[in-house]
């Protein structure tokens, strides 16, 4: 599994966890959460249905700046990347459970918990692990039809309450309360 996005935090390190990509709605049905931790570093949480693993990055995100973030999970090994640079590797991480919960961007899908104070763009979810070189190669280049790419939301609609999945898989995203379009786009085109 791999998760990627461009993020523009306004208040990373404000003592509140803020969500990027979440498949989470209560501990028993949670699978994973990719966030900026309350201290301002990357955070990936996995849940096996009973307990959780938490992996924290080491580098603080910069406020009011676009940054590319990525997390990979491969049989208990997690790697966190900030701007295509490996930030942390952890082993022995719990396998996320399979759950029917929806994926939320910028907050949990089922509640207004962990709302991101900032912007998200170019969100990608993969069903395969991506290498550091693959992440670096595609972070500034729009994709859409690569093998293993489950969903890709470019977030370019600028109006309405839906965002189209650029993979053609039909995974339309719905904007929730508190979400708004922005003309401040990630440096990807």
Secondary structure as GFF3:
##gff-version 3
##sequence-region A 1 189
A	DSSP	beta_strand	2	9	.	.	.	ID=ss1
A	DSSP	beta_strand	18	23	.	.	.	ID=ss2
A	DSSP	three_ten_helix	27	29	.	.	.	ID=ss3
A	DSSP	beta_strand	32	36	.	.	.	ID=ss4
A	DSSP	beta_strand	41	47	.	.	.	ID=ss5
A	DSSP	beta_strand	52	60	.	.	.	ID=ss6
A	DSSP	beta_strand	67	74	.	.	.	ID=ss7
A	DSSP	beta_strand	77	82	.	.	.	ID=ss8
A	DSSP	beta_strand	85	90	.	.	.	ID=ss9
A	DSSP	beta_strand	104	105	.	.	.	ID=ss10
A	DSSP	beta_strand	118	126	.	.	.	ID=ss11
A	DSSP	alpha_helix	132	138	.	.	.	ID=ss12
A	DSSP	beta_strand	149	153	.	.	.	ID=ss13
A	DSSP	beta_strand	162	163	.	.	.	ID=ss14
A	DSSP	beta_strand	173	174	.	.	.	ID=ss15
###
